[in-house]
Amino acid sequence: MARQYGARIRLARDAVGLSSKELAQLLGVRWQTVKRYECGVRIPPHMTMRAIAEACNTTVSYLLGEEGYDEPFRRLTGAIPFR
């Protein structure tokens, strides 16, 4: 389950053009912590997940796997890049 979160965090971060260091600064954590989230080694706490979603212009539902891969990106770009 954590790997799914991680993959979605990374995709969302990449989609908005943030580096892991930039996301870490926005979250107030070390960049290694963001990498651990993305690799599935750690699961972000609820409030951190909300902050990640906000920073990446997506939803917590997307990060949790409740929305398809294309939904946040369709809202962001008007395109569906993952089909």
Biopython code that builds the backbone (N, CA, C, O; Angstrom):
import numpy as np
from Bio.PDB.StructureBuilder import StructureBuilder

atoms = [
    (1, "MET", "N", (0.824, -1.193, 0.000)),
    (1, "MET", "CA", (0.000, 0.000, 0.000)),
    (1, "MET", "C", (0.869, 1.257, 0.000)),
    (1, "MET", "O", (0.562, 2.215, -0.709)),
    (2, "ALA", "N", (1.943, 1.266, 0.781)),
    (2, "ALA", "CA", (2.804, 2.449, 0.842)),
    (2, "ALA", "C", (3.446, 2.740, -0.502)),
    (2, "ALA", "O", (3.673, 3.903, -0.838)),
    (3, "ARG", "N", (3.744, 1.702, -1.276)),
    (3, "ARG", "CA", (4.352, 1.915, -2.590)),
    (3, "ARG", "C", (3.400, 2.658, -3.516)),
    (3, "ARG", "O", (3.834, 3.479, -4.325)),
    (4, "GLN", "N", (2.105, 2.376, -3.404)),
    (4, "GLN", "CA", (1.130, 3.081, -4.232)),
    (4, "GLN", "C", (1.131, 4.568, -3.882)),
    (4, "GLN", "O", (1.112, 5.410, -4.779)),
    (5, "TYR", "N", (1.154, 4.897, -2.604)),
    (5, "TYR", "CA", (1.227, 6.296, -2.188)),
    (5, "TYR", "C", (2.474, 6.939, -2.788)),
    (5, "TYR", "O", (2.422, 8.031, -3.353)),
    (6, "GLY", "N", (3.585, 6.238, -2.652)),
    (6, "GLY", "CA", (4.863, 6.776, -3.106)),
    (6, "GLY", "C", (4.879, 7.070, -4.592)),
    (6, "GLY", "O", (5.345, 8.127, -5.017)),
    (7, "ALA", "N", (4.373, 6.140, -5.380)),
    (7, "ALA", "CA", (4.345, 6.346, -6.827)),
    (7, "ALA", "C", (3.481, 7.546, -7.180)),
    (7, "ALA", "O", (3.831, 8.332, -8.061)),
    (8, "ARG", "N", (2.387, 7.684, -6.514)),
    (8, "ARG", "CA", (1.490, 8.801, -6.803)),
    (8, "ARG", "C", (2.059, 10.126, -6.316)),
    (8, "ARG", "O", (1.868, 11.155, -6.964)),
    (9, "ILE", "N", (2.742, 10.115, -5.204)),
    (9, "ILE", "CA", (3.396, 11.340, -4.733)),
    (9, "ILE", "C", (4.437, 11.789, -5.754)),
    (9, "ILE", "O", (4.510, 12.967, -6.104)),
    (10, "ARG", "N", (5.224, 10.855, -6.219)),
    (10, "ARG", "CA", (6.259, 11.213, -7.191)),
    (10, "ARG", "C", (5.656, 11.710, -8.499)),
    (10, "ARG", "O", (6.118, 12.712, -9.045)),
    (11, "LEU", "N", (4.641, 11.033, -9.009)),
    (11, "LEU", "CA", (4.003, 11.479, -10.245)),
    (11, "LEU", "C", (3.414, 12.881, -10.095)),
    (11, "LEU", "O", (3.560, 13.723, -10.981)),
    (12, "ALA", "N", (2.759, 13.119, -8.982)),
    (12, "ALA", "CA", (2.153, 14.435, -8.753)),
    (12, "ALA", "C", (3.232, 15.505, -8.618)),
    (12, "ALA", "O", (3.094, 16.603, -9.157)),
    (13, "ARG", "N", (4.292, 15.189, -7.906)),
    (13, "ARG", "CA", (5.398, 16.140, -7.727)),
    (13, "ARG", "C", (6.036, 16.466, -9.075)),
    (13, "ARG", "O", (6.292, 17.631, -9.380)),
    (14, "ASP", "N", (6.291, 15.441, -9.875)),
    (14, "ASP", "CA", (6.877, 15.645, -11.199)),
    (14, "ASP", "C", (5.954, 16.457, -12.106)),
    (14, "ASP", "O", (6.418, 17.287, -12.888)),
    (15, "ALA", "N", (4.658, 16.216, -11.999)),
    (15, "ALA", "CA", (3.694, 16.896, -12.866)),
    (15, "ALA", "C", (3.682, 18.407, -12.648)),
    (15, "ALA", "O", (3.430, 19.167, -13.583)),
    (16, "VAL", "N", (3.952, 18.842, -11.422)),
    (16, "VAL", "CA", (3.961, 20.280, -11.162)),
    (16, "VAL", "C", (5.370, 20.862, -11.191)),
    (16, "VAL", "O", (5.564, 22.049, -10.928)),
    (17, "GLY", "N", (6.344, 20.029, -11.509)),
    (17, "GLY", "CA", (7.709, 20.511, -11.683)),
    (17, "GLY", "C", (8.471, 20.802, -10.409)),
    (17, "GLY", "O", (9.377, 21.635, -10.405)),
    (18, "LEU", "N", (8.116, 20.125, -9.324)),
    (18, "LEU", "CA", (8.841, 20.293, -8.065)),
    (18, "LEU", "C", (9.910, 19.218, -7.930)),
    (18, "LEU", "O", (9.679, 18.062, -8.285)),
    (19, "SER", "N", (11.064, 19.590, -7.426)),
    (19, "SER", "CA", (12.066, 18.590, -7.074)),
    (19, "SER", "C", (11.718, 18.050, -5.686)),
    (19, "SER", "O", (10.890, 18.621, -4.976)),
    (20, "SER", "N", (12.354, 16.958, -5.317)),
    (20, "SER", "CA", (12.095, 16.417, -3.979)),
    (20, "SER", "C", (12.581, 17.399, -2.910)),
    (20, "SER", "O", (11.989, 17.484, -1.833)),
    (21, "LYS", "N", (13.644, 18.133, -3.198)),
    (21, "LYS", "CA", (14.143, 19.127, -2.240)),
    (21, "LYS", "C", (13.162, 20.284, -2.087)),
    (21, "LYS", "O", (12.941, 20.770, -0.978)),
    (22, "GLU", "N", (12.576, 20.724, -3.193)),
    (22, "GLU", "CA", (11.598, 21.814, -3.123)),
    (22, "GLU", "C", (10.353, 21.392, -2.350)),
    (22, "GLU", "O", (9.829, 22.153, -1.538)),
    (23, "LEU", "N", (9.879, 20.157, -2.613)),
    (23, "LEU", "CA", (8.716, 19.664, -1.877)),
    (23, "LEU", "C", (9.045, 19.541, -0.397)),
    (23, "LEU", "O", (8.222, 19.874, 0.456)),
    (24, "ALA", "N", (10.232, 19.071, -0.093)),
    (24, "ALA", "CA", (10.648, 18.942, 1.304)),
    (24, "ALA", "C", (10.630, 20.298, 2.005)),
    (24, "ALA", "O", (10.189, 20.397, 3.150)),
    (25, "GLN", "N", (11.103, 21.338, 1.330)),
    (25, "GLN", "CA", (11.096, 22.680, 1.924)),
    (25, "GLN", "C", (9.666, 23.138, 2.197)),
    (25, "GLN", "O", (9.386, 23.726, 3.242)),
    (26, "LEU", "N", (8.763, 22.867, 1.256)),
    (26, "LEU", "CA", (7.361, 23.253, 1.455)),
    (26, "LEU", "C", (6.732, 22.515, 2.631)),
    (26, "LEU", "O", (5.884, 23.062, 3.336)),
    (27, "LEU", "N", (7.153, 21.266, 2.836)),
    (27, "LEU", "CA", (6.593, 20.440, 3.905)),
    (27, "LEU", "C", (7.288, 20.645, 5.243)),
    (27, "LEU", "O", (6.757, 20.275, 6.291)),
    (28, "GLY", "N", (8.478, 21.236, 5.203)),
    (28, "GLY", "CA", (9.243, 21.420, 6.435)),
    (28, "GLY", "C", (9.908, 20.137, 6.909)),
    (28, "GLY", "O", (10.072, 19.914, 8.108)),
    (29, "VAL", "N", (10.292, 19.285, 5.939)),
    (29, "VAL", "CA", (10.988, 18.037, 6.265)),
    (29, "VAL", "C", (12.266, 17.977, 5.440)),
    (29, "VAL", "O", (12.483, 18.810, 4.560)),
    (30, "ARG", "N", (13.106, 16.992, 5.723)),
    (30, "ARG", "CA", (14.323, 16.801, 4.927)),
    (30, "ARG", "C", (13.969, 16.145, 3.600)),
    (30, "ARG", "O", (12.957, 15.450, 3.505)),
    (31, "TRP", "N", (14.794, 16.358, 2.571)),
    (31, "TRP", "CA", (14.495, 15.775, 1.266)),
    (31, "TRP", "C", (14.543, 14.253, 1.319)),
    (31, "TRP", "O", (13.866, 13.582, 0.540)),
    (32, "GLN", "N", (15.343, 13.702, 2.238)),
    (32, "GLN", "CA", (15.409, 12.249, 2.384)),
    (32, "GLN", "C", (14.054, 11.689, 2.830)),
    (32, "GLN", "O", (13.681, 10.579, 2.449)),
    (33, "THR", "N", (13.329, 12.456, 3.631)),
    (33, "THR", "CA", (12.009, 12.026, 4.086)),
    (33, "THR", "C", (11.059, 11.935, 2.902)),
    (33, "THR", "O", (10.290, 10.980, 2.794)),
    (34, "VAL", "N", (11.108, 12.928, 2.008)),
    (34, "VAL", "CA", (10.264, 12.885, 0.809)),
    (34, "VAL", "C", (10.626, 11.662, -0.026)),
    (34, "VAL", "O", (9.736, 10.977, -0.530)),
    (35, "LYS", "N", (11.898, 11.380, -0.180)),
    (35, "LYS", "CA", (12.323, 10.198, -0.945)),
    (35, "LYS", "C", (11.818, 8.919, -0.287)),
    (35, "LYS", "O", (11.437, 7.980, -0.985)),
    (36, "ARG", "N", (11.809, 8.866, 1.028)),
    (36, "ARG", "CA", (11.290, 7.680, 1.728)),
    (36, "ARG", "C", (9.791, 7.517, 1.483)),
    (36, "ARG", "O", (9.298, 6.397, 1.347)),
    (37, "TYR", "N", (9.066, 8.641, 1.428)),
    (37, "TYR", "CA", (7.643, 8.574, 1.087)),
    (37, "TYR", "C", (7.484, 8.014, -0.319)),
    (37, "TYR", "O", (6.654, 7.134, -0.550)),
    (38, "GLU", "N", (8.272, 8.518, -1.253)),
    (38, "GLU", "CA", (8.153, 8.112, -2.653)),
    (38, "GLU", "C", (8.568, 6.660, -2.889)),
    (38, "GLU", "O", (8.037, 5.999, -3.782)),
    (39, "CYS", "N", (9.501, 6.172, -2.105)),
    (39, "CYS", "CA", (9.951, 4.773, -2.240)),
    (39, "CYS", "C", (9.054, 3.798, -1.484)),
    (39, "CYS", "O", (9.203, 2.585, -1.626)),
    (40, "GLY", "N", (8.136, 4.310, -0.694)),
    (40, "GLY", "CA", (7.241, 3.453, 0.064)),
    (40, "GLY", "C", (7.820, 2.958, 1.368)),
    (40, "GLY", "O", (7.257, 2.060, 1.994)),
    (41, "VAL", "N", (8.944, 3.529, 1.790)),
    (41, "VAL", "CA", (9.563, 3.131, 3.053)),
    (41, "VAL", "C", (8.785, 3.705, 4.233)),
    (41, "VAL", "O", (8.674, 3.076, 5.285)),
    (42, "ARG", "N", (8.244, 4.919, 4.040)),
    (42, "ARG", "CA", (7.446, 5.574, 5.076)),
    (42, "ARG", "C", (6.128, 6.034, 4.482)),
    (42, "ARG", "O", (6.055, 6.386, 3.305)),
    (43, "ILE", "N", (5.091, 6.029, 5.300)),
    (43, "ILE", "CA", (3.795, 6.567, 4.900)),
    (43, "ILE", "C", (3.651, 7.933, 5.568)),
    (43, "ILE", "O", (3.808, 8.051, 6.783)),
    (44, "PRO", "N", (3.353, 8.965, 4.776)),
    (44, "PRO", "CA", (3.222, 10.294, 5.378)),
    (44, "PRO", "C", (2.048, 10.363, 6.349)),
    (44, "PRO", "O", (1.011, 9.743, 6.112)),
    (45, "PRO", "N", (2.202, 11.112, 7.441)),
    (45, "PRO", "CA", (1.068, 11.345, 8.330)),
    (45, "PRO", "C", (-0.043, 12.077, 7.576)),
    (45, "PRO", "O", (0.195, 12.681, 6.531)),
    (46, "HIS", "N", (-1.236, 12.015, 8.114)),
    (46, "HIS", "CA", (-2.406, 12.586, 7.448)),
    (46, "HIS", "C", (-2.208, 14.047, 7.060)),
    (46, "HIS", "O", (-2.471, 14.419, 5.917)),
    (47, "MET", "N", (-1.755, 14.871, 7.983)),
    (47, "MET", "CA", (-1.593, 16.301, 7.691)),
    (47, "MET", "C", (-0.501, 16.536, 6.653)),
    (47, "MET", "O", (-0.592, 17.475, 5.863)),
    (48, "THR", "N", (0.511, 15.707, 6.648)),
    (48, "THR", "CA", (1.563, 15.816, 5.633)),
    (48, "THR", "C", (1.006, 15.424, 4.271)),
    (48, "THR", "O", (1.340, 16.045, 3.261)),
    (49, "MET", "N", (0.166, 14.405, 4.237)),
    (49, "MET", "CA", (-0.458, 13.995, 2.978)),
    (49, "MET", "C", (-1.300, 15.141, 2.417)),
    (49, "MET", "O", (-1.296, 15.384, 1.210)),
    (50, "ARG", "N", (-2.009, 15.835, 3.279)),
    (50, "ARG", "CA", (-2.802, 16.992, 2.831)),
    (50, "ARG", "C", (-1.895, 18.085, 2.284)),
    (50, "ARG", "O", (-2.211, 18.706, 1.270)),
    (51, "ALA", "N", (-0.775, 18.320, 2.948)),
    (51, "ALA", "CA", (0.165, 19.341, 2.487)),
    (51, "ALA", "C", (0.793, 18.952, 1.151)),
    (51, "ALA", "O", (1.011, 19.806, 0.292)),
    (52, "ILE", "N", (1.084, 17.663, 0.977)),
    (52, "ILE", "CA", (1.630, 17.190, -0.302)),
    (52, "ILE", "C", (0.611, 17.411, -1.411)),
    (52, "ILE", "O", (0.953, 17.909, -2.484)),
    (53, "ALA", "N", (-0.626, 17.044, -1.155)),
    (53, "ALA", "CA", (-1.678, 17.223, -2.158)),
    (53, "ALA", "C", (-1.822, 18.693, -2.534)),
    (53, "ALA", "O", (-1.954, 19.022, -3.713)),
    (54, "GLU", "N", (-1.797, 19.567, -1.555)),
    (54, "GLU", "CA", (-1.923, 20.998, -1.826)),
    (54, "GLU", "C", (-0.734, 21.506, -2.635)),
    (54, "GLU", "O", (-0.915, 22.249, -3.600)),
    (55, "ALA", "N", (0.478, 21.113, -2.250)),
    (55, "ALA", "CA", (1.684, 21.563, -2.952)),
    (55, "ALA", "C", (1.725, 21.060, -4.388)),
    (55, "ALA", "O", (2.272, 21.723, -5.269)),
    (56, "CYS", "N", (1.145, 19.885, -4.621)),
    (56, "CYS", "CA", (1.183, 19.268, -5.951)),
    (56, "CYS", "C", (-0.090, 19.519, -6.750)),
    (56, "CYS", "O", (-0.282, 18.942, -7.821)),
    (57, "ASN", "N", (-0.952, 20.373, -6.231)),
    (57, "ASN", "CA", (-2.186, 20.735, -6.935)),
    (57, "ASN", "C", (-3.020, 19.507, -7.295)),
    (57, "ASN", "O", (-3.519, 19.378, -8.413)),
    (58, "THR", "N", (-3.157, 18.616, -6.325)),
    (58, "THR", "CA", (-3.953, 17.414, -6.518)),
    (58, "THR", "C", (-4.795, 17.188, -5.267)),
    (58, "THR", "O", (-4.947, 18.093, -4.448)),
    (59, "THR", "N", (-5.335, 16.001, -5.120)),
    (59, "THR", "CA", (-6.181, 15.697, -3.973)),
    (59, "THR", "C", (-5.596, 14.563, -3.151)),
    (59, "THR", "O", (-4.813, 13.756, -3.651)),
    (60, "VAL", "N", (-5.982, 14.512, -1.894)),
    (60, "VAL", "CA", (-5.580, 13.386, -1.052)),
    (60, "VAL", "C", (-6.182, 12.099, -1.605)),
    (60, "VAL", "O", (-5.559, 11.039, -1.539)),
    (61, "SER", "N", (-7.388, 12.190, -2.148)),
    (61, "SER", "CA", (-8.028, 10.998, -2.738)),
    (61, "SER", "C", (-7.174, 10.397, -3.840)),
    (61, "SER", "O", (-7.056, 9.177, -3.945)),
    (62, "TYR", "N", (-6.574, 11.258, -4.666)),
    (62, "TYR", "CA", (-5.673, 10.756, -5.706)),
    (62, "TYR", "C", (-4.468, 10.067, -5.069)),
    (62, "TYR", "O", (-4.109, 8.956, -5.459)),
    (63, "LEU", "N", (-3.848, 10.721, -4.095)),
    (63, "LEU", "CA", (-2.658, 10.145, -3.464)),
    (63, "LEU", "C", (-2.965, 8.825, -2.772)),
    (63, "LEU", "O", (-2.100, 7.955, -2.685)),
    (64, "LEU", "N", (-4.198, 8.668, -2.276)),
    (64, "LEU", "CA", (-4.586, 7.432, -1.594)),
    (64, "LEU", "C", (-5.037, 6.339, -2.558)),
    (64, "LEU", "O", (-5.275, 5.204, -2.145)),
    (65, "GLY", "N", (-5.155, 6.676, -3.835)),
    (65, "GLY", "CA", (-5.563, 5.680, -4.816)),
    (65, "GLY", "C", (-7.058, 5.604, -5.031)),
    (65, "GLY", "O", (-7.546, 4.662, -5.655)),
    (66, "GLU", "N", (-7.795, 6.580, -4.525)),
    (66, "GLU", "CA", (-9.243, 6.575, -4.677)),
    (66, "GLU", "C", (-9.692, 7.198, -5.986)),
    (66, "GLU", "O", (-10.846, 7.029, -6.381)),
    (67, "GLU", "N", (-8.806, 7.917, -6.667)),
    (67, "GLU", "CA", (-9.071, 8.493, -7.981)),
    (67, "GLU", "C", (-8.087, 7.876, -8.962)),
    (67, "GLU", "O", (-6.991, 7.465, -8.579)),
    (68, "GLY", "N", (-8.478, 7.813, -10.219)),
    (68, "GLY", "CA", (-7.582, 7.296, -11.243)),
    (68, "GLY", "C", (-6.391, 8.203, -11.453)),
    (68, "GLY", "O", (-6.406, 9.371, -11.066)),
    (69, "TYR", "N", (-5.353, 7.651, -12.074)),
    (69, "TYR", "CA", (-4.133, 8.404, -12.314)),
    (69, "TYR", "C", (-4.382, 9.687, -13.096)),
    (69, "TYR", "O", (-3.702, 10.688, -12.871)),
    (70, "ASP", "N", (-5.338, 9.672, -14.002)),
    (70, "ASP", "CA", (-5.500, 10.821, -14.874)),
    (70, "ASP", "C", (-6.318, 11.956, -14.274)),
    (70, "ASP", "O", (-6.225, 13.081, -14.764)),
    (71, "GLU", "N", (-7.105, 11.716, -13.251)),
    (71, "GLU", "CA", (-8.018, 12.746, -12.754)),
    (71, "GLU", "C", (-7.336, 14.048, -12.326)),
    (71, "GLU", "O", (-7.729, 15.104, -12.820)),
    (72, "PRO", "N", (-6.342, 14.034, -11.440)),
    (72, "PRO", "CA", (-5.740, 15.307, -11.031)),
    (72, "PRO", "C", (-5.037, 16.003, -12.188)),
    (72, "PRO", "O", (-5.021, 17.232, -12.263)),
    (73, "PHE", "N", (-4.460, 15.220, -13.084)),
    (73, "PHE", "CA", (-3.707, 15.803, -14.178)),
    (73, "PHE", "C", (-4.632, 16.371, -15.247)),
    (73, "PHE", "O", (-4.267, 17.322, -15.938)),
    (74, "ARG", "N", (-5.802, 15.809, -15.388)),
    (74, "ARG", "CA", (-6.784, 16.380, -16.296)),
    (74, "ARG", "C", (-7.192, 17.757, -15.790)),
    (74, "ARG", "O", (-7.324, 18.698, -16.573)),
    (75, "ARG", "N", (-7.393, 17.875, -14.472)),
    (75, "ARG", "CA", (-7.748, 19.171, -13.904)),
    (75, "ARG", "C", (-6.593, 20.160, -14.042)),
    (75, "ARG", "O", (-6.812, 21.344, -14.299)),
    (76, "LEU", "N", (-5.370, 19.673, -13.873)),
    (76, "LEU", "CA", (-4.197, 20.530, -13.910)),
    (76, "LEU", "C", (-3.853, 20.987, -15.327)),
    (76, "LEU", "O", (-3.557, 22.162, -15.544)),
    (77, "THR", "N", (-3.891, 20.082, -16.275)),
    (77, "THR", "CA", (-3.389, 20.389, -17.613)),
    (77, "THR", "C", (-4.454, 20.362, -18.695)),
    (77, "THR", "O", (-4.233, 20.885, -19.787)),
    (78, "GLY", "N", (-5.609, 19.761, -18.414)),
    (78, "GLY", "CA", (-6.608, 19.594, -19.447)),
    (78, "GLY", "C", (-6.324, 18.409, -20.331)),
    (78, "GLY", "O", (-7.086, 18.145, -21.261)),
    (79, "ALA", "N", (-5.250, 17.683, -20.074)),
    (79, "ALA", "CA", (-4.859, 16.518, -20.863)),
    (79, "ALA", "C", (-4.886, 15.267, -20.003)),
    (79, "ALA", "O", (-4.970, 15.345, -18.777)),
    (80, "ILE", "N", (-4.813, 14.122, -20.651)),
    (80, "ILE", "CA", (-4.757, 12.847, -19.936)),
    (80, "ILE", "C", (-3.462, 12.139, -20.344)),
    (80, "ILE", "O", (-3.450, 11.389, -21.320)),
    (81, "PRO", "N", (-2.357, 12.375, -19.594)),
    (81, "PRO", "CA", (-1.067, 11.838, -20.012)),
    (81, "PRO", "C", (-0.811, 10.381, -19.696)),
    (81, "PRO", "O", (0.186, 9.834, -20.169)),
    (82, "PHE", "N", (-1.655, 9.725, -18.922)),
    (82, "PHE", "CA", (-1.346, 8.379, -18.462)),
    (82, "PHE", "C", (-2.284, 7.326, -19.002)),
    (82, "PHE", "O", (-2.723, 6.464, -18.240)),
    (83, "ARG", "N", (-2.611, 7.354, -20.273)),
    (83, "ARG", "CA", (-3.472, 6.327, -20.849)),
    (83, "ARG", "C", (-2.690, 5.385, -21.702)),
    (83, "ARG", "O", (-3.256, 4.451, -22.270)),
]
sb = StructureBuilder()
sb.init_structure("model")
sb.init_model(0)
sb.init_chain("A")
sb.init_seg("    ")
for serial, (resi, resn, name, xyz) in enumerate(atoms, 1):
    if name == "N":
        sb.init_residue(resn, " ", resi, " ")
    sb.init_atom(name, np.array(xyz, "f"), 0.0, 1.0, " ", f" {name:<3s}", serial, name[0])
structure = sb.get_structure()
